[in-house]
Amino acid sequence: LDYDKAEKLLRLMGVKEQKAIRQLLGYREDTAGRIMTSEVVSLPEDATAADAVEKLRNLEDDFETVYYIYLTDEDGRLSGVVTLKALAIANPTDRLSAIAIDDDLITASPDEDQEDVAEDIAKYNLVALPVVDDNKRLLGIVTVDDALDVLEDEHAEDLRVAGATTSDSDGHRSLEGLVWLMRNEAWFFFWMLGAAALATFFSPTLGAANALLLTTSLPVAVIAASDAASYATSSFLEYDPDDEDAPSTLGFVLKGLGLGIVFSALVGLVGMALATSALGNAVGALAATSKGVSAAVVSILISFISIPVYLTVLRKRDEKNLETSGMTLSLVAMTIALVVFAVVCCILLGVWGA
């Protein structure tokens, strides 16, 4: 909500609720502090099982679901966690510290990314994860239902980035079919429009037939650009930049360069071989086709070298909580490929010089 509406609603709340909400609003969006609840059952280490049961009985009806009982030391720092199962089978006089889990406690900081917190909850099979400050003082908990909401939102975002759809509504099926067609066959429309534009532009220089031969390699360049964008999108979805097994930026650069060199060399060799065998002694047609193949080779190389750039753009926008469609990225990549192809053709044919 905007500031005025938010302040008006806060003033209508009770002091306790207002304080809790203002505390949560103090944390950045998409962090553990923003999705945690401050309603936590905590007791000192020297409390007994009977004390814990008595506290549970006195909780308000609308209290957040209780999963664990958190123990704090004399300085208020989190020191252990008691499960409800351990509490149920304990003797009333047992100290909570004796039945608590106190080794390798899994915690989160309030500034930790909410997706990382949700993944930790899933990884360690927890139903709640305590959030602590720098001094290990308990601030609240992130519950499993909130974690599932985060993972669902992230999954939906990943599908949008990948170009998939999350809607199965009958009213949108026809539109989704059109979107699917455009997403998967966009290269065809780029090829047709690009070929028509380039053939028209180069016809005065080469003649209509040779101008069309110049564009025969264009679809390979456009498809390669789409594949490069898809590779960047897949890497973005698969690897988190903070993961230990995530390739470095230099690794992506070298891999993109290697793929580009191999693929462009293959296209150049096969394209020239086919052109020579098909056109034979037609010097003008062979020259136009060879220049088109050369333009496609350069365009493909540029597309694959750009993979780290596309990946960086996706990550930077994700850090700013901005959504990026995989289809949009693919369209941008194909546009760049088309422009590079046209520019190289102009250079090779000396159109600008003339």
C-alpha positions as CSV (number, residue, x, y, z in Angstrom):
1,L,0.0,0.0,0.0
2,D,1.1,3.6,-0.4
3,Y,2.4,5.4,2.7
4,D,-0.8,7.2,3.7
5,K,-3.0,4.2,3.5
6,A,-0.5,2.0,5.4
7,E,-0.2,4.6,8.2
8,K,-3.9,4.9,8.4
9,L,-4.3,1.1,8.8
10,L,-1.5,0.9,11.3
11,R,-3.1,3.6,13.5
12,L,-6.3,1.6,13.6
13,M,-4.5,-1.4,15.0
14,G,-3.7,-2.2,18.6
15,V,-0.3,-1.3,20.0
16,K,1.0,-4.9,20.0
17,E,0.0,-5.6,16.3
18,Q,1.3,-2.2,15.2
19,K,4.7,-2.8,16.8
20,A,5.0,-6.2,15.3
21,I,4.1,-5.0,11.8
22,R,6.4,-2.0,11.9
23,Q,9.2,-4.3,13.0
24,L,8.6,-6.6,10.0
25,L,8.4,-3.7,7.6
26,G,11.8,-2.6,8.7
27,Y,13.3,-5.5,6.8
28,R,14.0,-5.5,3.0
29,E,11.5,-7.2,0.7
30,D,12.0,-10.9,-0.1
31,T,14.0,-11.6,3.0
32,A,13.5,-13.9,6.0
33,G,12.7,-10.9,8.2
34,R,9.8,-9.9,5.9
35,I,8.1,-13.3,5.9
36,M,8.8,-14.4,9.5
37,T,6.3,-14.4,12.4
38,S,7.4,-12.9,15.7
39,E,4.9,-15.2,17.6
40,V,7.3,-17.8,19.1
41,V,7.2,-20.0,22.1
42,S,10.5,-19.6,23.9
43,L,11.5,-20.5,27.4
44,P,14.8,-20.3,29.4
45,E,17.1,-23.3,29.5
46,D,16.3,-24.2,33.1
47,A,12.6,-24.5,32.5
48,T,10.9,-27.9,32.8
49,A,8.6,-29.9,30.6
50,A,5.8,-29.0,32.9
51,D,6.6,-25.3,32.4
52,A,6.4,-25.7,28.7
53,V,3.1,-27.6,28.8
54,E,1.6,-24.9,31.0
55,K,2.8,-22.1,28.6
56,L,1.3,-23.9,25.7
57,R,-2.1,-24.2,27.5
58,N,-2.1,-20.5,28.1
59,L,-1.5,-19.5,24.5
60,E,-4.3,-17.4,22.8
61,D,-6.5,-19.3,20.3
62,D,-5.2,-17.2,17.4
63,F,-1.6,-17.9,18.2
64,E,0.6,-19.0,15.3
65,T,0.8,-22.8,15.0
66,V,3.4,-24.2,17.4
67,Y,6.0,-26.5,16.0
68,Y,8.9,-26.2,18.3
69,I,9.8,-24.7,21.7
70,Y,12.9,-22.5,21.5
71,L,15.3,-22.3,24.5
72,T,17.3,-19.2,25.3
73,D,20.3,-18.8,27.6
74,E,20.9,-16.1,30.2
75,D,21.8,-13.5,27.6
76,G,18.7,-14.2,25.5
77,R,20.5,-16.1,22.8
78,L,19.0,-19.2,21.1
79,S,20.6,-22.3,22.6
80,G,18.3,-25.2,21.7
81,V,15.1,-26.4,20.2
82,V,12.6,-28.8,21.8
83,T,10.3,-30.8,19.5
84,L,6.6,-31.4,20.5
85,K,7.4,-35.2,20.3
86,A,10.2,-34.8,22.8
87,L,8.0,-32.8,25.1
88,A,5.1,-35.3,24.9
89,I,7.3,-38.2,26.1
90,A,9.3,-36.3,28.7
91,N,8.7,-36.4,32.4
92,P,7.1,-33.2,33.8
93,T,10.2,-32.6,35.9
94,D,12.7,-33.0,33.0
95,R,14.7,-30.0,32.2
96,L,14.1,-28.7,28.6
97,S,17.8,-28.4,28.1
98,A,18.2,-32.1,28.6
99,I,15.7,-33.0,25.9
100,A,16.6,-30.2,23.5
101,I,18.4,-30.3,20.2
102,D,21.4,-28.1,20.6
103,D,23.9,-29.3,18.1
104,D,24.2,-27.8,14.6
105,L,21.1,-25.6,15.0
106,I,19.9,-24.4,11.6
107,T,19.1,-20.7,11.7
108,A,18.6,-17.8,9.4
109,S,19.4,-14.1,9.6
110,P,16.6,-11.6,9.0
111,D,18.4,-10.2,5.9
112,E,18.8,-13.7,4.3
113,D,17.0,-14.2,1.0
114,Q,13.6,-15.8,1.4
115,E,14.3,-18.4,-1.3
116,D,17.4,-19.6,0.5
117,V,15.4,-19.9,3.8
118,A,12.7,-21.9,2.0
119,E,15.3,-24.2,0.5
120,D,16.9,-24.8,3.9
121,I,13.5,-25.7,5.3
122,A,13.0,-28.2,2.5
123,K,16.6,-29.5,2.7
124,Y,16.5,-30.2,6.4
125,N,12.9,-31.3,6.6
126,L,11.9,-28.6,9.0
127,V,8.4,-27.3,9.8
128,A,9.9,-24.0,11.1
129,L,13.2,-22.2,10.9
130,P,14.3,-19.7,13.7
131,V,15.4,-16.3,12.6
132,V,18.2,-14.8,14.8
133,D,20.1,-11.5,14.8
134,D,23.9,-11.1,14.8
135,N,24.0,-11.9,18.6
136,K,22.0,-15.1,18.1
137,R,18.9,-13.5,19.8
138,L,15.6,-15.0,18.6
139,L,13.6,-12.7,16.4
140,G,11.0,-15.0,15.0
141,I,10.4,-18.1,12.8
142,V,9.7,-18.8,9.2
143,T,7.0,-21.5,9.0
144,V,6.8,-24.3,6.4
145,D,3.6,-22.9,4.9
146,D,5.3,-19.5,4.3
147,A,8.3,-21.4,2.8
148,L,5.9,-23.3,0.4
149,D,4.4,-20.0,-0.7
150,V,7.9,-18.6,-1.5
151,L,8.9,-21.7,-3.4
152,E,5.6,-21.6,-5.4
153,D,6.2,-18.0,-6.3
154,E,9.8,-18.7,-7.3
155,H,8.7,-21.7,-9.3
156,A,6.1,-19.6,-11.2
157,E,8.8,-16.9,-11.8
158,D,11.1,-19.5,-13.2
159,L,8.4,-20.7,-15.5
160,R,7.9,-17.2,-16.8
161,V,11.6,-16.8,-17.3
162,A,11.7,-20.0,-19.2
163,G,8.8,-19.0,-21.3
164,A,6.3,-21.5,-19.9
165,T,2.8,-20.8,-18.7
166,T,1.2,-21.5,-15.3
167,S,-2.4,-21.0,-16.4
168,D,-4.7,-23.8,-17.5
169,S,-7.8,-21.7,-17.8
170,D,-10.0,-22.6,-20.8
171,G,-10.5,-18.9,-21.5
172,H,-6.8,-18.4,-22.1
173,R,-6.0,-21.5,-24.1
174,S,-6.3,-19.9,-27.5
175,L,-4.1,-17.0,-26.4
176,E,-1.6,-19.4,-24.8
177,G,-1.5,-21.4,-28.1
178,L,-0.6,-18.2,-30.0
179,V,2.0,-17.3,-27.4
180,W,3.4,-20.9,-27.6
181,L,3.6,-20.6,-31.4
182,M,5.3,-17.3,-31.3
183,R,7.8,-18.5,-28.7
184,N,8.8,-21.7,-30.5
185,E,8.6,-20.4,-34.1
186,A,9.7,-16.8,-33.6
187,W,12.9,-17.6,-35.6
188,F,10.8,-18.3,-38.7
189,F,9.1,-14.9,-38.6
190,F,12.5,-13.2,-38.0
191,W,13.9,-15.1,-41.0
192,M,11.1,-14.2,-43.3
193,L,11.0,-10.5,-42.3
194,G,14.8,-10.3,-42.3
195,A,15.2,-12.1,-45.6
196,A,12.6,-9.9,-47.3
197,A,14.2,-6.7,-45.9
198,L,17.7,-7.7,-46.8
199,A,16.8,-9.0,-50.3
200,T,15.0,-5.8,-51.1
201,F,18.0,-3.7,-49.8
202,F,20.7,-5.7,-51.7
203,S,18.7,-6.2,-54.9
204,P,20.0,-3.1,-56.6
205,T,23.6,-4.2,-55.9
206,L,23.4,-8.0,-56.5
207,G,20.2,-8.5,-58.4
208,A,17.0,-10.2,-57.0
209,A,18.2,-13.8,-57.3
210,N,21.6,-13.3,-55.8
211,A,20.1,-11.1,-53.0
212,L,17.9,-14.0,-52.1
213,L,20.9,-16.4,-52.1
214,L,22.6,-14.0,-49.7
215,T,19.9,-14.7,-47.1
216,T,19.9,-18.5,-47.3
217,S,22.2,-18.7,-44.2
218,L,20.1,-16.2,-42.2
219,P,17.9,-18.9,-40.5
220,V,20.9,-20.7,-39.0
221,A,22.1,-17.4,-37.5
222,V,18.7,-16.6,-36.0
223,I,18.2,-20.1,-34.6
224,A,21.7,-20.0,-33.0
225,A,20.8,-16.7,-31.4
226,S,17.7,-18.2,-29.9
227,D,19.6,-21.2,-28.7
228,A,22.2,-19.0,-27.0
229,A,19.5,-17.1,-25.2
230,S,17.9,-20.4,-24.1
231,Y,21.3,-21.6,-22.8
232,A,21.7,-18.5,-20.7
233,T,18.1,-18.8,-19.4
234,S,18.7,-22.5,-18.5
235,S,22.0,-21.6,-16.7
236,F,20.2,-18.9,-14.8
237,L,17.5,-21.3,-13.6
238,E,19.9,-24.1,-12.8
239,Y,22.7,-22.2,-11.0
240,D,22.6,-19.7,-8.2
241,P,25.6,-17.4,-8.4
242,D,26.3,-18.2,-4.7
243,D,26.4,-22.0,-5.2
244,E,29.7,-23.7,-4.9
245,D,29.2,-25.7,-8.0
246,A,28.1,-22.8,-10.1
247,P,30.5,-22.0,-13.0
248,S,32.3,-18.7,-12.7
249,T,31.7,-15.8,-15.1
250,L,35.0,-16.6,-16.8
251,G,33.8,-20.2,-17.2
252,F,30.7,-19.1,-18.9
253,V,32.7,-16.8,-21.2
254,L,35.1,-19.6,-22.2
255,K,32.3,-22.1,-22.7
256,G,30.3,-19.6,-24.8
257,L,33.4,-18.8,-26.9
258,G,34.2,-22.5,-27.3
259,L,30.6,-23.3,-28.4
260,G,30.5,-20.3,-30.7
261,I,33.8,-21.3,-32.4
262,V,32.8,-24.9,-32.9
263,F,29.3,-24.2,-34.2
264,S,30.3,-21.3,-36.4
265,A,33.2,-23.3,-37.9
266,L,30.8,-26.2,-38.6
267,V,28.3,-23.9,-40.3
268,G,31.0,-22.2,-42.4
269,L,32.4,-25.5,-43.6
270,V,29.1,-27.2,-44.3
271,G,27.6,-24.0,-45.9
272,M,30.5,-23.5,-48.2
273,A,30.6,-27.1,-49.2
274,L,26.9,-27.1,-50.0
275,A,27.1,-23.8,-51.9
276,T,30.1,-25.0,-54.0
277,S,28.4,-28.3,-54.9
278,A,25.1,-26.7,-55.7
279,L,26.1,-23.6,-57.6
280,G,29.2,-24.8,-59.3
281,N,30.5,-22.2,-61.8
282,A,27.9,-19.6,-61.1
283,V,30.4,-17.1,-59.9
284,G,28.0,-14.3,-58.9
285,A,25.6,-16.7,-57.1
286,L,28.5,-18.5,-55.3
287,A,30.0,-15.2,-54.2
288,A,26.7,-13.9,-52.8
289,T,26.0,-17.2,-51.0
290,S,29.6,-17.3,-49.5
291,K,29.2,-13.8,-48.2
292,G,25.9,-14.8,-46.6
293,V,27.6,-17.9,-45.0
294,S,30.4,-15.6,-43.7
295,A,27.8,-13.2,-42.2
296,A,26.1,-16.2,-40.5
297,V,29.4,-17.4,-39.1
298,V,30.1,-14.0,-37.5
299,S,26.6,-13.7,-36.2
300,I,26.7,-17.1,-34.6
301,L,30.0,-16.3,-33.0
302,I,28.6,-13.1,-31.5
303,S,25.5,-14.8,-30.2
304,F,27.4,-17.4,-28.3
305,I,30.0,-14.9,-27.0
306,S,27.0,-12.9,-25.7
307,I,25.8,-15.8,-23.4
308,P,27.6,-14.4,-20.3
309,V,26.1,-11.0,-21.0
310,Y,22.6,-12.4,-21.2
311,L,23.2,-14.4,-18.0
312,T,24.5,-11.3,-16.2
313,V,21.4,-9.3,-17.3
314,L,19.1,-12.0,-15.9
315,R,20.9,-12.1,-12.6
316,K,21.1,-8.3,-12.2
317,R,17.4,-7.9,-12.9
318,D,16.7,-10.8,-10.4
319,E,18.7,-8.9,-7.7
320,K,16.4,-5.9,-8.3
321,N,13.3,-8.2,-8.2
322,L,12.5,-7.5,-11.8
323,E,11.0,-10.2,-13.9
324,T,12.5,-11.1,-17.3
325,S,10.7,-13.2,-19.8
326,G,12.8,-15.9,-21.5
327,M,10.8,-15.1,-24.7
328,T,11.8,-11.5,-24.5
329,L,15.4,-12.4,-24.1
330,S,15.2,-14.7,-27.1
331,L,13.6,-12.0,-29.2
332,V,16.4,-9.6,-28.3
333,A,19.1,-12.1,-29.1
334,M,17.5,-12.8,-32.5
335,T,17.2,-9.1,-33.3
336,I,20.9,-8.7,-32.5
337,A,21.8,-11.6,-34.7
338,L,19.7,-10.2,-37.6
339,V,21.5,-6.8,-37.2
340,V,24.9,-8.4,-37.1
341,F,24.1,-10.4,-40.1
342,A,23.0,-7.3,-42.1
343,V,26.0,-5.3,-41.0
344,V,28.5,-8.0,-42.0
345,C,26.8,-8.3,-45.3
346,C,27.1,-4.6,-45.9
347,I,30.8,-4.7,-45.0
348,L,31.6,-7.7,-47.2
349,L,29.7,-6.2,-50.2
350,G,31.2,-2.8,-49.7
351,V,27.7,-1.2,-49.8
352,W,28.6,1.6,-47.4
353,G,31.9,2.3,-49.2
354,A,30.0,2.5,-52.5
